[in-house]
């Protein structure tokens, strides 16, 4: 797995990320069906409106997008369009599986990051030290802002992200920009306030925890609102709304998402005794369903997704420790954190 270690302001960090993903963006993303289907969804003035909203609400994120475009050697509008893909085409690809556990005085967040297998060797682990925000770690796709997959920061806040395939969206802050802004939050209360106070165009699900409380939350955040449920002692989530407040909203539930959610809930119901990190890695690697497993490696996956990375964050009173692998049964690609 590629690593990018960078310090500086938003523009500098964005530019370095763009340079890292320049070839893959030009040769694999721009010619893809995923990119081509975005343009017909645009309305007159949509990108200009969204860009101005980002500039006003999250100026550092806007600077990072400008740097990203420079590093990619692409027009800003093209890069902004790609970072709005979950809002313009909300039923599109990118899945994931997340589990949160309250384990005594610790919180554990386990996550499979599922995405386009054609980008596997172009994804990278970013370790950034912004000038005016906490240092952070994130798994990144080429051409995309950090923060919409998994992340943790030196302030003691960690989270994982699941795609929601909402049928409806609205004009507002792109969900990937909102997720990027979360990397600067100090704790779960700060993150929930940011989500509540932002007019969001789309939505994600988050598992989140902080070193102050160690009370992990399952947070569904479609643009219609925010639902935060404590993981007591655990919570599970795939790629569709399951909280009572939102489960009846218009959404697309793929066969894979439904099967993974059923398997997670079955495990949640049947398991006994204290949970161990080894058990969570085993769950992330579960292939009980022959066609629709949690650990996705099939070339004919119905959502055209494979597991690209797996992470386990342990959030303790003393800091955050994480381990990242290219898959739940793969070698350790990164291990570290903050204390």
Number of C-alpha atoms within 10 A of each C-alpha: 16 12 15 15 13 17 14 13 18 23 21 20 24 29 22 21 31 28 19 23 23 21 16 19 25 16 10 15 18 15 11 12 10 15 16 13 14 17 14 9 12 13 9 7 9 14 17 11 14 18 20 14 18 20 16 10 14 16 14 17 21 22 20 23 31 24 24 33 26 22 22 26 17 17 12 17 15 15 23 24 21 23 19 22 23 26 30 26 23 21 19 18 18 20 27 29 26 28 25 31 28 22 21 11 12 21 28 29 28 27 33 35 27 28 22 17 16 14 17 18 12 19 21 21 20 20 19 20 20 17 11 11 17 18 19 24 24 24 23 24 24 25 30 24 27 27 25 27 28 29 27 31 28 21 22 26 28 35 31 31 28 27 26 29 27 24 14 18 19 14 17 19 25 28 26 25 23 26 26 20 20 25 28 22 24 20 22 25 13 14 22 18 12 16 23 16 10 15 20 24 24 30 28 25 24 25 31 31 35 29 24 17 16 25 24 31 26 25 21 27 23 24 25 17 16 18 18 17 13 17 21 13 16 19 21 23 28 29 25 24 25 15 15 8 12 18 12 10 14 12 17 17 17 16 13 22 23 15 18 26 21 15 22 22 14 11 13 15 9 7 9 8 5 9 15 12 15 9 11 21 19 14 21 27 20 17 17 13 13 7 15 21 20 27 27 25 18 16 10 10 14 12 18 18 23 26 26 25 26 29 29 25 27 24 33 22 15 12 19 26 18 21 16 23 19 19 25 25 13 12 10 15 17 15 13 12 19 16 14
